[in-house]
């Protein structure tokens, strides 16, 4: 079978190589899946660079979430176990972690529902305890992680302010349902948030960017607001001023969704049931901007790494790309 493999760490477009390898053999408690679609996540780029918290042995195949098909024809969502990731024709997964793919979603949409939406749901509901009527500020609102948070925020009854970079991403954020879109390249984030909230600020901030996005967030977070730290797509990890959190009375909440797989796996299943319900109602639907062929996966991962894409880019079999 074909599988993309990383033989040395570096930029995805330079180090990913399409190899011919043996089809994997499932062990006890595992399933062999045919990959129907593999969603590209920013961690895939970090894995290629050797900058992710998990560093699989070389060579490895990236691709941390897929929609696959079991040998008996069931369509499922799964997170392949590294070093044998999802940018391959077949993967082996732990049977206990497999979830049914929601019927209303096609393969590419189903592949994109899991990690980003689970992260958004846990971040907004379990960590920030968002309430209907509150204001949610989402950084990188047109991206894969941010777009999920926008939809989940609207589904929770929040007023959603999206921050983006550039007019094309601003258009996407509006289509996703943002009540207000701020272009960080041409507008003052802090002033716009305060103006929109009557000076109060955002009750919840969802930050997958770090760096300057975090610095702006602390200047426009509300009294008893909550900043959810999801990731550092900017490449800059901020150093919070805890004295500032004290005097402004806001909370800084970390979110590492992967920990729930071992700490509270039942919560992941319950979240999936909620996401499936929201998908059936049409309240959430992954924004798949591109479906790329297997042969173009390395270039697509590089573009996600560079931050030039919107929504989700998904690797699909030849013939399904568009």
C-alpha positions as CSV (number, residue, x, y, z in Angstrom):
1,X,0.0,0.0,0.0
2,X,1.0,3.7,-0.2
3,X,1.8,5.7,2.9
4,X,3.4,9.1,3.4
5,X,6.4,8.8,5.7
6,X,8.8,11.2,7.4
7,X,12.4,10.0,7.4
8,X,13.9,13.1,9.0
9,X,12.4,16.0,10.8
10,X,11.8,19.3,8.9
11,X,9.2,21.2,7.0
12,X,6.4,18.9,5.8
13,X,6.8,19.7,2.1
14,X,10.4,18.8,2.3
15,X,10.5,15.7,4.5
16,X,7.2,13.8,3.7
17,X,7.8,11.0,1.2
18,X,5.2,8.8,-0.5
19,X,6.5,5.2,0.1
20,X,5.3,1.7,-0.8
21,X,5.0,-0.2,2.4
22,X,3.4,-3.4,3.8
23,X,-0.2,-3.2,4.9
24,X,-0.3,-3.2,8.7
25,X,-1.5,-6.2,10.7
26,X,-3.8,-5.6,13.6
27,X,-2.9,-7.0,17.0
28,X,-5.1,-8.0,19.9
29,X,-7.8,-5.4,20.5
30,X,-7.1,-3.6,17.2
31,X,-8.9,-3.1,13.9
32,X,-7.7,-2.7,10.4
33,X,-9.4,0.2,8.6
34,X,-9.4,1.3,5.0
35,X,-8.8,5.1,5.0
36,X,-11.7,6.9,3.4
37,X,-10.5,10.4,4.4
38,X,-7.7,11.8,6.6
39,X,-8.0,15.3,8.0
40,X,-4.9,17.5,8.2
41,X,-4.3,19.0,11.7
42,X,-1.6,21.5,12.7
43,X,-0.1,18.8,15.0
44,X,0.7,16.9,11.8
45,X,3.1,19.7,10.8
46,X,4.6,19.8,14.3
47,X,5.1,16.1,14.1
48,X,7.1,16.5,10.9
49,X,9.2,19.3,12.5
50,X,9.8,17.2,15.6
51,X,8.1,19.9,17.7
52,X,5.1,18.0,19.0
53,X,4.8,16.7,22.5
54,X,4.9,13.2,21.1
55,X,7.9,12.3,19.0
56,X,7.4,9.0,17.2
57,X,10.5,7.1,15.9
58,X,11.6,7.7,12.4
59,X,10.3,6.9,9.8
60,X,6.7,7.5,10.7
61,X,3.4,8.3,9.0
62,X,1.6,11.5,10.1
63,X,-2.2,11.9,10.2
64,X,-3.9,11.9,13.5
65,X,-7.6,11.6,12.6
66,X,-9.4,9.7,9.9
67,X,-12.8,8.5,8.6
68,X,-12.3,4.8,7.9
69,X,-14.1,1.7,6.9
70,X,-14.0,-1.6,8.9
71,X,-13.8,-5.0,7.2
72,X,-17.5,-5.4,7.7
73,X,-18.3,-2.1,6.0
74,X,-19.0,0.2,9.0
75,X,-18.0,3.8,8.6
76,X,-16.1,5.1,11.6
77,X,-14.0,7.9,13.0
78,X,-10.6,7.0,14.5
79,X,-7.3,8.4,15.7
80,X,-4.5,6.1,14.4
81,X,-1.8,5.1,16.8
82,X,1.6,6.7,15.8
83,X,4.0,5.9,14.2
84,X,1.5,4.5,11.7
85,X,-0.7,7.6,11.1
86,X,-3.6,8.3,8.7
87,X,-1.9,9.5,5.6
88,X,-1.9,5.9,4.2
89,X,-4.3,3.6,2.4
90,X,-4.8,1.4,5.5
91,X,-4.3,2.0,9.2
92,X,-4.5,0.0,12.4
93,X,-6.4,1.5,15.4
94,X,-7.3,0.5,18.9
95,X,-10.9,-0.9,18.7
96,X,-11.9,0.7,22.0
97,X,-11.3,4.2,20.6
98,X,-13.3,3.8,17.4
99,X,-16.5,6.0,17.1
100,X,-19.3,5.8,14.6
101,X,-19.2,8.4,11.8
102,X,-22.3,10.6,11.9
103,X,-24.6,9.8,9.0
104,X,-25.3,13.4,7.9
105,X,-21.6,14.0,7.2
106,X,-19.6,12.8,4.2
107,X,-16.3,11.1,4.7
108,X,-14.2,14.3,4.6
109,X,-16.5,16.1,7.1
110,X,-16.6,13.1,9.4
111,X,-12.8,12.9,9.4
112,X,-12.8,16.6,10.5
113,X,-15.3,16.3,13.2
114,X,-13.3,14.5,15.9
115,X,-10.2,16.3,17.3
116,X,-11.1,19.9,16.5
117,X,-14.7,19.7,17.6
118,X,-13.9,17.6,20.7
119,X,-11.3,20.2,21.6
120,X,-13.8,23.0,21.1
121,X,-16.5,21.3,23.1
122,X,-14.2,20.4,26.1
123,X,-12.7,23.9,25.9
124,X,-16.0,25.8,25.9
125,X,-18.1,23.6,28.0
126,X,-15.9,21.6,30.4
127,X,-13.2,24.1,31.0
128,X,-14.8,27.5,30.4
129,X,-18.4,26.5,31.3
130,X,-19.7,28.9,28.7
131,X,-23.3,30.1,29.2
132,X,-25.9,31.3,26.7
133,X,-25.8,35.0,26.3
134,X,-22.1,35.3,27.0
135,X,-19.6,36.7,24.5
136,X,-17.0,34.4,23.0
137,X,-13.8,35.7,21.3
138,X,-12.3,33.1,18.9
139,X,-8.8,33.6,17.5
140,X,-8.0,32.2,14.0
141,X,-11.8,31.9,13.5
142,X,-11.6,30.8,9.9
143,X,-9.1,28.0,10.6
144,X,-9.7,24.4,11.4
145,X,-9.7,24.7,15.2
146,X,-11.3,28.1,15.3
147,X,-14.1,27.3,12.9
148,X,-15.2,24.5,15.2
149,X,-15.2,26.8,18.2
150,X,-17.3,29.4,16.3
151,X,-20.0,26.8,15.4
152,X,-20.0,25.3,18.9
153,X,-20.2,28.8,20.5
154,X,-23.2,29.7,18.4
155,X,-24.8,26.3,19.3
156,X,-24.3,27.2,22.9
157,X,-26.1,30.5,22.5
158,X,-23.1,32.8,22.7
159,X,-22.4,35.9,20.8
160,X,-19.3,35.1,18.8
161,X,-16.5,37.5,17.8
162,X,-14.0,36.0,15.4
163,X,-10.5,37.3,14.8
164,X,-8.9,36.5,11.4
165,X,-6.1,37.7,9.1
166,X,-7.2,39.1,5.8
167,X,-10.5,39.7,3.9
168,X,-10.8,36.2,2.5
169,X,-10.7,34.7,6.0
170,X,-13.1,37.4,7.2
171,X,-15.6,36.3,4.6
172,X,-15.3,32.7,5.7
173,X,-15.8,33.7,9.4
174,X,-18.9,35.6,8.6
175,X,-20.3,32.6,6.7
176,X,-19.6,30.4,9.7
177,X,-21.9,32.6,11.8
178,X,-19.6,35.1,13.6
179,X,-21.7,38.0,14.9
180,X,-18.6,40.3,14.5
181,X,-15.4,39.7,12.6
182,X,-12.2,41.5,13.3
183,X,-9.3,41.6,10.8
184,X,-6.2,41.7,13.0
185,X,-4.2,43.1,10.1
186,X,-6.2,46.3,9.8
187,X,-8.2,46.6,13.0
188,X,-7.5,47.0,16.7
189,X,-8.7,43.8,18.4
190,X,-8.9,45.3,21.9
191,X,-10.8,48.4,20.8
192,X,-13.3,46.4,18.7
193,X,-14.0,43.9,21.4
194,X,-14.6,46.6,24.0
195,X,-16.8,48.6,21.6
196,X,-18.9,45.5,20.8
197,X,-19.4,44.6,24.5
198,X,-20.0,48.1,25.8
199,X,-16.6,48.1,27.5
200,X,-17.1,44.8,29.4
201,X,-14.9,42.6,27.3
202,X,-15.2,38.9,26.2
203,X,-16.5,36.4,28.7
204,X,-14.6,33.5,27.1
205,X,-11.5,33.7,24.9
206,X,-10.6,30.6,22.7
207,X,-6.9,30.9,21.8
208,X,-5.2,28.3,19.5
209,X,-2.6,30.9,18.5
210,X,-0.7,32.2,21.5
211,X,1.8,35.0,21.0
212,X,0.3,38.4,20.2
213,X,-3.2,36.9,20.2
214,X,-2.9,36.0,23.9
215,X,-1.4,39.5,24.7
216,X,-4.4,41.1,23.1
217,X,-6.8,38.8,24.8
218,X,-5.8,39.7,28.4
219,X,-6.5,43.4,27.5
220,X,-10.1,42.7,26.5
221,X,-11.2,39.8,28.7
222,X,-14.2,40.5,31.0
223,X,-14.4,40.5,34.8
224,X,-14.5,36.8,35.7
225,X,-13.7,36.0,32.1
226,X,-11.9,32.8,31.0
227,X,-9.1,32.4,28.6
228,X,-8.8,28.9,27.2
229,X,-5.3,28.1,26.0
230,X,-5.6,25.6,23.2
231,X,-2.3,25.8,21.3
232,X,0.5,28.0,19.9
233,X,0.0,28.1,16.1
234,X,2.0,31.4,16.1
235,X,5.0,29.5,17.3
236,X,5.3,31.8,20.3
237,X,4.4,30.5,23.8
238,X,3.3,33.5,26.0
239,X,4.4,34.0,29.5
240,X,1.2,35.1,31.5
241,X,1.5,37.9,34.0
242,X,-0.3,36.3,37.0
243,X,-0.4,39.6,38.7
244,X,-2.5,40.8,35.8
245,X,-4.9,37.8,36.1
246,X,-5.2,38.6,39.8
247,X,-6.1,42.3,39.5
248,X,-8.5,41.8,36.6
249,X,-10.1,38.7,38.1
250,X,-9.9,36.3,35.1
251,X,-8.9,32.7,34.7
252,X,-6.3,31.1,32.4
253,X,-7.4,27.6,31.5
254,X,-5.2,25.0,29.8
255,X,-6.7,22.4,27.5
256,X,-4.8,19.3,26.3
257,X,-7.7,17.3,24.9
258,X,-5.6,14.1,24.4
259,X,-5.3,13.6,28.1
260,X,-9.0,12.7,28.3
261,X,-8.3,9.6,26.3
262,X,-6.6,8.2,29.4
263,X,-8.0,10.3,32.2
264,X,-11.7,10.2,31.3
265,X,-12.5,8.2,28.1
266,X,-16.2,8.1,28.9
267,X,-16.3,11.9,28.5
268,X,-15.0,11.6,25.0
269,X,-17.8,9.1,24.1
270,X,-20.4,11.4,25.7
271,X,-19.0,14.4,23.8
272,X,-19.1,12.4,20.5
273,X,-22.8,11.7,21.1
274,X,-23.4,15.4,21.7
275,X,-21.5,16.3,18.5
276,X,-23.4,13.7,16.5
277,X,-26.7,15.2,17.7
278,X,-25.5,18.7,16.8
279,X,-24.5,17.5,13.3
280,X,-27.9,15.8,12.8
281,X,-29.5,19.1,13.7
282,X,-27.3,21.0,11.4
283,X,-25.9,23.1,14.2
284,X,-22.3,22.0,13.4
285,X,-20.8,21.0,10.1
286,X,-17.0,20.9,9.5
287,X,-15.9,23.5,7.0
288,X,-14.0,21.4,4.5
289,X,-12.4,23.9,2.1
290,X,-10.4,21.4,0.1
291,X,-10.4,17.7,-0.6
292,X,-6.9,16.8,-1.9
293,X,-5.7,13.6,-3.5
294,X,-3.2,11.4,-1.7
295,X,-0.4,12.4,-4.0
296,X,-0.8,16.1,-2.9
297,X,-0.8,15.4,0.9
298,X,2.7,16.8,1.6
299,X,1.9,20.1,-0.1
300,X,-1.4,20.3,1.7
301,X,0.2,19.7,5.2
302,X,2.8,22.4,4.4
303,X,0.0,24.9,3.5
304,X,-1.7,24.1,6.8
305,X,1.6,24.7,8.6
306,X,2.0,28.0,6.8
307,X,-1.4,29.2,7.9
308,X,-2.6,29.9,4.4
309,X,-5.7,27.6,4.4
310,X,-9.2,28.1,5.7
311,X,-11.3,25.5,7.5
312,X,-10.2,21.9,7.0
313,X,-8.1,20.4,4.3
314,X,-8.7,16.6,4.0
315,X,-6.7,14.0,2.1
316,X,-9.1,11.6,0.2
317,X,-8.6,8.8,-2.3
318,X,-7.9,9.5,-6.0
319,X,-11.1,10.5,-7.7
320,X,-12.7,12.1,-4.6
321,X,-10.5,15.2,-4.6
322,X,-11.8,18.5,-5.6
